[in-house]
């Protein structure tokens, strides 16, 4: 597990990524009573099938994190992805929701503090993500622009 954590850190992944991957790999190991690299590919397929059947959401995030965690484990152990015959997970492309002018106006009116109105305006008007707005430093901004 230390090598797993080290490799995630070296690749610049967050602590949360390590927590997610290790939690899902550990759940699989507990289910079978041995580490995933010692399992038969058919056991992995049965487990993943169970996860898909149990999933109540359309995103199936638990399933995805299990597969991603297993892929990273294989990479850490120097094994090819084909070792466990993991499925490819297609990326679902969905269009963003575009709010009407009235909806934006209601959002701005519902914000009580000026800073909240400013944040809403930045997020929607500039197309920024929440994290991008959070990372804006006041001293780096030129209000005249």
Secondary structure in CASP SS format (residue, H / E / C, confidence):
PFRMAT SS
TARGET T0000
AUTHOR 0000-0000-0000
METHOD secondary structure of the structure
MODEL  1
X C 1.00
X H 1.00
X H 1.00
X H 1.00
X H 1.00
X H 1.00
X H 1.00
X H 1.00
X H 1.00
X H 1.00
X C 1.00
X C 1.00
X C 1.00
X C 1.00
X H 1.00
X H 1.00
X H 1.00
X H 1.00
X H 1.00
X H 1.00
X H 1.00
X H 1.00
X H 1.00
X H 1.00
X H 1.00
X H 1.00
X H 1.00
X H 1.00
X H 1.00
X H 1.00
X H 1.00
X H 1.00
X C 1.00
X C 1.00
X C 1.00
X H 1.00
X H 1.00
X H 1.00
X C 1.00
X C 1.00
X H 1.00
X H 1.00
X H 1.00
X H 1.00
X H 1.00
X H 1.00
X H 1.00
X H 1.00
X H 1.00
X H 1.00
X H 1.00
X H 1.00
X H 1.00
X H 1.00
X C 1.00
X C 1.00
X C 1.00
X C 1.00
X C 1.00
X C 1.00
X H 1.00
X H 1.00
X H 1.00
X H 1.00
X H 1.00
X H 1.00
X H 1.00
X H 1.00
X H 1.00
X H 1.00
X H 1.00
X H 1.00
X H 1.00
X H 1.00
X H 1.00
X H 1.00
X C 1.00
X C 1.00
X C 1.00
X C 1.00
X H 1.00
X H 1.00
X H 1.00
X C 1.00
X C 1.00
X C 1.00
X C 1.00
X C 1.00
X C 1.00
X C 1.00
X C 1.00
X C 1.00
X C 1.00
X C 1.00
X C 1.00
X C 1.00
X C 1.00
X C 1.00
X C 1.00
X C 1.00
X H 1.00
X H 1.00
X H 1.00
X H 1.00
X H 1.00
X H 1.00
X H 1.00
X H 1.00
X H 1.00
X H 1.00
X C 1.00
X C 1.00
X C 1.00
X H 1.00
X H 1.00
X H 1.00
X H 1.00
X H 1.00
X H 1.00
X H 1.00
X H 1.00
X H 1.00
X H 1.00
X H 1.00
X H 1.00
X H 1.00
X C 1.00
X C 1.00
X C 1.00
X H 1.00
X H 1.00
X H 1.00
X H 1.00
X H 1.00
X C 1.00
X C 1.00
X C 1.00
X H 1.00
X H 1.00
X H 1.00
X C 1.00
X C 1.00
X C 1.00
X C 1.00
X C 1.00
END
